[in-house]
Amino acid sequence: MLGHAPSVMWSRVKVWPAIAVDIVCVLIFAIVGRGSHREANDLVGVLSTAWPFLAGSLTGYVVARAWRQPASLRSGAVIWLCTVFVGMLLRLASGRGAAPVFVLVAAIALGILLLGWRAILGAVHTARRSAARHPAP
């Protein structure tokens, strides 16, 4: 249902706010992850954890051409997959680990965050459209 929302709604969301929301989502992922491992959540630590995934997210914007419809679930799915895949490759290339459990947890958490806000936005839009078509008596 959400994937079939009119493209008009998706095109109303500008790319820069969508990128900002995705950056916040990746930073939340890094902060929560560092906190769960009792690591300091100072700016340098959070950015050192987040940068591979931020690079992956921006790669996803290019691959999906998400500037067209940055809030669509389709764009979000590509951004999510690139965030995880490129993020893990960059972690490995920089000498950091990518244990299978971490990959799974990261994929789930980033999926919830990066697709979640898009799904919520789509649900709100659908509810508003429905309410406008069927006003309360």
C-alpha positions, 0 to 999 in steps of 0.5 A: 500500500505504501509503495503504491502511494502517488509519486506526487507525495514522494516528490514533495519531500526535498532531497536535503531534508531526507539526507539530513534525516538519514544522517541522523538515523545513521548517527543514532545507529552509531550512538546506540551501538557504541553505548551498547558496547560501553564506548564513549559517545564523544563526537570523534568516536561516534563519527569514527563508527558512523563514517562508513555507513554515512558513505554507504548511505550517500552511495545509496542516494547516487545508486537509487537516484534518490534525489528524484523521490528521496522519501519513497520506500524504493529509494529507501530500500536501495539506500538501506542496502548500500548503507549496510553493504558499503558500510561493511566493506569500508569497515573491513577495508579500514581494519575494523571487524564485520562479524556476521552477528554485527552485520545482521544487527546492523542490517536490521537496525538500519533497515528499521531506521532508514525505512521506518521514517519513510513508512511512517511518512507514507502512512501519515500521507495515506491517512490524510488523503483518506480523511480528506476524501471521507470527512467525518460527519 
